[in-house]
Amino acid sequence: MVDLSLVTDLSRAWIAPAFIFAIVALGLNLQWGHAGLFNAGVAGFFGIGAYIGAIFTTPAIGPGPGGPGHLGLVSLFAIFTPYTVLIAFLVGGIAAMVVSGLVGLLIAIPTLRLRADYLAIATLALGAIAVESIRNSDPVTGGVYGILRIPRPWEFGQDVWRTELAYAITAGVIVLLVFFLIQRATRAPWGRALKAIREDEDAALALGKNTYFLKLQAFVIGAALMGGAGALFAGLLRVAVPDSFTPALTFSIWTMVIVGGSGNNKGVIVGAFALTFLEYFTLRAKDWFNLSSFWDIRIFYLRLIAIGLLLIALILFRPAGLVPEPRKVTKKPWILFGSR
């Protein structure tokens, strides 16, 4: 007999978050692993996407005793009843990708022609600006109160396990689609040109490649993926608040890419699942192993220590990550995974 409470917990706290963070990691891997672009503002793009998705899937709420209210656009899709939430979910996800991609474009245009550290500084500033703008835009984002009661496209009433499992499956299908598209693109001449820029931009430029435009494409697509994942994340939590998009989130995504294998699309998905499971394990260990209060209050910090030790060990003994980037492209690629 399947423990439905375990299905609910795994779907909500590990599988769905792992799929969502895998999309973000794929976007960062496109920027850094394939094009060599350092993005220190992952949380900013992620947060922008989360709020855009939340605005499209919730009704507008005016100011009142419960908070300043927020903008909501779900009523625009009421004509599609009973599929209002599903249509709003799809449109909100696309809008999140478009807005995040446009923000990435505005950041990248003036900085990609400069040295790489300027891009890192600009994106780091973007992350801080995005969170503070969200926090102080009360009529639109709800300010510090955020946007609550974000619906999902699949709801099964009292069968909570079905609701959680359906959302995890939805996120998994989206990951497969994104992985397929990114894998095909990075194995095509476009992707090989990005790797040439990463390895030696001057040589790629001498061979006639428009390095600036190629880097711009990679950065914008990566930012759009982060925004789309943010919209999914808001639906998972059913709430969007500014404190969810701190620099620690950027660090976590970078860790997933490094641990999994920078430059390998399959590797970063492995990294996303591994790091998300480590967090899930530390949250549940106190119940599974009946930990004493001494260990209960320290296990969070032990997780951070474990991540640090893992990074050090990988740098020393396996710098390419758990699933290193392949050095050859097979002549007959398989339709999904890229090799036979």
C-alpha positions as CSV (number, residue, x, y, z in Angstrom):
1,M,0.0,0.0,0.0
2,V,1.4,3.4,-1.0
3,D,1.8,5.9,1.8
4,L,-0.1,8.9,0.3
5,S,1.3,11.3,2.9
6,L,4.8,10.3,1.7
7,V,3.8,10.9,-2.0
8,T,2.5,14.3,-1.0
9,D,5.6,15.2,0.9
10,L,8.0,14.0,-1.7
11,S,6.1,15.7,-4.5
12,R,5.9,19.0,-2.7
13,A,9.2,19.2,-0.9
14,W,11.7,17.4,-3.2
15,I,10.5,16.3,-6.7
16,A,8.7,19.5,-7.8
17,P,11.3,21.9,-6.4
18,A,14.1,19.8,-8.0
19,F,12.4,20.0,-11.4
20,I,11.9,23.8,-11.0
21,F,15.5,24.4,-9.9
22,A,16.6,22.2,-12.8
23,I,15.1,24.6,-15.2
24,V,16.9,27.5,-13.5
25,A,20.2,25.5,-13.6
26,L,19.7,24.8,-17.3
27,G,19.3,28.5,-17.9
28,L,22.5,29.3,-15.9
29,N,24.3,26.4,-17.6
30,L,23.5,27.9,-21.0
31,Q,24.9,31.3,-19.8
32,W,28.0,30.0,-17.9
33,G,28.6,26.4,-18.9
34,H,28.2,27.0,-22.7
35,A,28.9,30.7,-23.2
36,G,31.1,31.6,-20.2
37,L,28.8,34.5,-19.0
38,F,28.9,35.0,-15.2
39,N,25.4,35.8,-13.9
40,A,25.3,36.8,-10.3
41,G,21.7,37.8,-10.3
42,V,19.9,34.5,-10.8
43,A,17.6,35.3,-7.9
44,G,16.5,38.5,-9.5
45,F,15.3,36.9,-12.7
46,F,13.7,34.1,-10.7
47,G,11.9,36.6,-8.5
48,I,10.7,38.7,-11.5
49,G,9.2,35.6,-13.1
50,A,7.6,34.5,-9.9
51,Y,5.7,37.8,-9.5
52,I,4.7,38.0,-13.1
53,G,3.3,34.5,-12.9
54,A,1.5,35.3,-9.6
55,I,0.0,38.5,-11.0
56,F,-1.5,36.7,-14.0
57,T,-3.0,33.9,-12.0
58,T,-4.6,35.9,-9.1
59,P,-7.4,38.4,-8.9
60,A,-6.7,42.1,-8.1
61,I,-7.0,42.9,-4.4
62,G,-7.4,46.5,-3.1
63,P,-5.7,47.9,0.0
64,G,-7.3,46.9,3.3
65,P,-6.6,45.7,6.8
66,G,-4.8,42.6,5.5
67,G,-2.2,44.6,3.5
68,P,-1.8,47.0,0.6
69,G,-3.3,44.6,-1.9
70,H,-1.8,43.8,-5.3
71,L,-2.4,43.8,-9.1
72,G,-4.1,40.7,-10.5
73,L,-5.0,39.8,-14.1
74,V,-6.8,36.5,-13.8
75,S,-10.1,38.1,-14.6
76,L,-8.9,38.8,-18.1
77,F,-9.2,35.1,-18.8
78,A,-12.7,34.5,-17.2
79,I,-14.1,34.0,-20.7
80,F,-12.3,30.6,-20.8
81,T,-14.2,29.3,-17.7
82,P,-13.8,26.5,-16.4
83,Y,-10.2,26.7,-17.7
84,T,-9.5,30.2,-16.5
85,V,-6.7,29.2,-14.1
86,L,-5.1,26.9,-16.7
87,I,-5.1,29.6,-19.4
88,A,-3.8,32.2,-16.9
89,F,-1.1,29.7,-15.8
90,L,0.1,29.2,-19.3
91,V,0.0,32.9,-20.2
92,G,1.6,33.9,-16.9
93,G,4.5,31.5,-17.5
94,I,5.1,32.9,-21.0
95,A,4.8,36.4,-19.8
96,A,7.3,35.7,-17.0
97,M,9.8,34.4,-19.6
98,V,9.3,37.4,-21.8
99,V,9.7,40.0,-19.1
100,S,12.7,38.2,-17.5
101,G,14.2,37.9,-21.0
102,L,13.7,41.6,-21.7
103,V,15.3,42.6,-18.4
104,G,18.2,40.3,-19.2
105,L,18.4,42.0,-22.6
106,L,18.5,45.5,-21.0
107,I,21.3,44.4,-18.6
108,A,23.3,42.6,-21.3
109,I,23.3,45.2,-24.1
110,P,25.6,47.7,-22.3
111,T,27.7,45.1,-20.4
112,L,28.5,42.3,-22.8
113,R,31.0,44.4,-24.8
114,L,33.0,45.0,-21.6
115,R,35.0,42.5,-19.5
116,A,33.2,39.6,-17.8
117,D,33.5,41.1,-14.3
118,Y,31.2,44.0,-15.4
119,L,28.5,41.6,-16.3
120,A,28.8,39.9,-12.8
121,I,28.6,43.3,-11.1
122,A,25.6,44.4,-13.2
123,T,23.7,41.2,-12.6
124,L,24.5,41.2,-8.9
125,A,23.1,44.7,-8.7
126,L,20.0,43.6,-10.7
127,G,19.3,40.9,-8.1
128,A,19.3,43.5,-5.3
129,I,17.3,46.1,-7.3
130,A,14.7,43.5,-8.3
131,V,14.0,42.4,-4.7
132,E,13.9,45.9,-3.3
133,S,11.7,47.1,-6.2
134,I,9.3,44.2,-5.5
135,R,9.4,45.0,-1.7
136,N,8.5,48.7,-2.3
137,S,5.9,48.4,-5.1
138,D,2.9,47.9,-2.8
139,P,0.0,48.5,-5.2
140,V,1.5,46.0,-7.7
141,T,3.3,43.3,-5.7
142,G,1.8,43.6,-2.3
143,G,5.0,44.9,-0.8
144,V,6.4,42.9,2.1
145,Y,3.0,41.0,2.3
146,G,3.5,39.5,-1.1
147,I,0.9,37.8,-3.2
148,L,-1.0,35.0,-1.5
149,R,-3.3,32.2,-2.5
150,I,-1.8,31.6,-5.9
151,P,-3.9,28.8,-7.6
152,R,-2.6,25.9,-9.6
153,P,-4.0,24.6,-12.9
154,W,-4.7,21.1,-11.4
155,E,-6.7,21.0,-8.1
156,F,-8.2,17.8,-6.7
157,G,-9.9,19.1,-3.5
158,Q,-9.3,16.8,-0.5
159,D,-7.0,14.6,-2.5
160,V,-3.9,16.7,-1.6
161,W,-1.5,14.0,-2.9
162,R,-3.1,14.2,-6.4
163,T,-2.7,17.9,-6.4
164,E,0.9,17.8,-5.4
165,L,1.8,14.9,-7.7
166,A,0.1,16.6,-10.6
167,Y,2.1,19.8,-10.1
168,A,5.3,17.8,-9.8
169,I,4.5,15.9,-13.1
170,T,3.7,19.2,-14.8
171,A,7.1,20.6,-13.7
172,G,8.7,17.4,-14.9
173,V,7.1,17.6,-18.4
174,I,8.3,21.2,-18.7
175,V,11.9,20.1,-17.7
176,L,11.9,17.4,-20.4
177,L,10.7,20.0,-23.0
178,V,13.3,22.5,-21.9
179,F,16.1,19.9,-21.8
180,F,15.2,18.6,-25.2
181,L,15.3,22.1,-26.7
182,I,18.5,23.2,-24.9
183,Q,20.2,19.9,-25.7
184,R,19.4,20.2,-29.4
185,A,20.5,23.8,-29.5
186,T,23.8,23.3,-27.7
187,R,24.7,20.4,-29.9
188,A,24.0,22.4,-33.1
189,P,26.5,24.8,-34.7
190,W,25.0,27.6,-32.6
191,G,25.9,25.8,-29.4
192,R,29.4,24.9,-30.6
193,A,29.9,28.6,-31.5
194,L,29.0,29.5,-27.9
195,K,31.6,27.0,-26.6
196,A,34.2,28.5,-28.9
197,I,33.4,31.9,-27.4
198,R,33.8,30.5,-23.9
199,E,37.1,28.9,-24.7
200,D,38.6,31.8,-26.7
201,E,36.5,34.7,-27.8
202,D,39.2,36.3,-29.8
203,A,39.7,33.2,-31.9
204,A,36.0,32.9,-32.5
205,L,35.9,36.5,-33.5
206,A,38.8,36.0,-35.9
207,L,36.8,33.1,-37.5
208,G,34.0,35.5,-38.4
209,K,31.6,34.7,-35.5
210,N,29.4,37.6,-34.2
211,T,30.4,36.9,-30.6
212,Y,28.5,39.8,-29.1
213,F,25.2,38.7,-30.7
214,L,25.7,35.1,-29.7
215,K,26.4,36.0,-26.1
216,L,23.4,38.2,-26.1
217,Q,21.2,35.4,-27.3
218,A,22.5,32.9,-24.7
219,F,22.1,35.4,-21.9
220,V,18.5,36.4,-22.8
221,I,17.4,32.8,-23.3
222,G,18.9,31.8,-19.9
223,A,17.2,34.7,-18.2
224,A,13.9,33.8,-19.8
225,L,14.2,30.2,-18.5
226,M,14.9,31.5,-15.0
227,G,11.8,33.7,-15.2
228,G,9.6,30.8,-16.4
229,A,10.9,28.7,-13.5
230,G,10.0,31.5,-11.1
231,A,6.4,31.4,-12.2
232,L,6.4,27.7,-11.5
233,F,7.9,28.2,-8.1
234,A,5.2,30.8,-7.1
235,G,2.6,28.2,-8.0
236,L,4.4,25.5,-6.0
237,L,4.6,27.7,-2.8
238,R,1.2,29.3,-3.6
239,V,2.7,32.6,-2.4
240,A,5.3,35.1,-3.7
241,V,7.1,37.1,-1.1
242,P,10.4,39.1,-1.5
243,D,12.3,37.1,1.1
244,S,12.2,34.0,-1.1
245,F,14.6,35.6,-3.6
246,T,17.7,36.3,-1.6
247,P,21.4,36.0,-2.8
248,A,21.4,32.6,-1.1
249,L,19.2,31.3,-3.9
250,T,21.7,32.4,-6.5
251,F,24.4,30.6,-4.5
252,S,22.3,27.4,-4.4
253,I,21.7,27.4,-8.2
254,W,25.4,28.0,-8.9
255,T,26.2,25.1,-6.5
256,M,23.8,22.8,-8.5
257,V,25.6,23.7,-11.8
258,I,29.1,23.2,-10.4
259,V,28.3,20.0,-8.5
260,G,26.3,18.5,-11.5
261,G,28.8,19.4,-14.2
262,S,29.1,22.8,-15.8
263,G,28.6,22.6,-19.6
264,N,26.6,19.3,-19.3
265,N,22.8,19.7,-19.5
266,K,22.2,16.3,-18.0
267,G,24.8,17.0,-15.2
268,V,23.1,20.2,-14.0
269,I,19.8,18.3,-13.6
270,V,21.6,15.7,-11.5
271,G,23.0,18.5,-9.5
272,A,19.6,20.1,-9.0
273,F,18.2,16.8,-7.7
274,A,21.2,16.1,-5.5
275,L,21.2,19.5,-3.8
276,T,17.5,19.6,-3.4
277,F,17.4,16.2,-1.8
278,L,20.2,17.2,0.6
279,E,18.0,20.1,1.8
280,Y,14.9,17.8,1.9
281,F,16.9,15.2,4.0
282,T,18.0,17.8,6.5
283,L,14.5,19.1,7.0
284,R,13.1,15.6,7.5
285,A,16.0,14.0,9.4
286,K,14.8,15.2,12.8
287,D,11.5,13.2,12.3
288,W,13.1,10.2,10.6
289,F,15.9,9.7,13.2
290,N,14.3,11.2,16.3
291,L,17.2,13.7,16.6
292,S,17.8,15.3,20.0
293,S,17.2,19.0,20.3
294,F,21.0,19.5,20.2
295,W,21.2,18.2,16.6
296,D,17.8,19.4,15.6
297,I,18.8,23.1,15.8
298,R,22.2,22.5,14.2
299,I,21.3,20.3,11.2
300,F,20.6,23.3,9.0
301,Y,24.2,24.6,9.5
302,L,25.5,21.1,9.1
303,R,23.9,21.0,5.6
304,L,25.8,24.2,4.7
305,I,29.0,22.7,6.0
306,A,28.3,19.5,3.9
307,I,27.8,21.6,0.8
308,G,31.0,23.5,1.4
309,L,33.0,20.3,1.9
310,L,31.4,18.8,-1.2
311,L,32.4,21.8,-3.3
312,I,36.0,21.6,-2.0
313,A,36.2,17.9,-2.7
314,L,34.8,18.3,-6.2
315,I,37.3,21.1,-6.9
316,L,40.2,19.0,-5.7
317,F,39.2,15.6,-7.1
318,R,36.6,16.1,-9.8
319,P,36.6,19.7,-10.9
320,A,34.4,18.9,-13.9
321,G,31.5,17.9,-11.6
322,L,29.6,14.6,-11.1
323,V,28.7,14.4,-14.8
324,P,31.5,16.1,-16.7
325,E,31.0,17.9,-20.0
326,P,31.5,15.5,-22.9
327,R,34.5,16.4,-25.1
328,K,33.1,14.9,-28.3
329,V,29.8,15.2,-30.1
330,T,28.6,11.9,-31.6
331,K,27.9,11.9,-35.3
332,K,24.5,10.2,-34.8
333,P,22.8,12.0,-31.9
334,W,19.9,10.3,-30.2
335,I,16.7,12.4,-30.3
336,L,16.5,13.2,-26.6
337,F,19.7,12.5,-24.7
338,G,22.2,13.5,-27.3
339,S,24.2,10.2,-27.8
340,R,23.8,6.5,-28.6
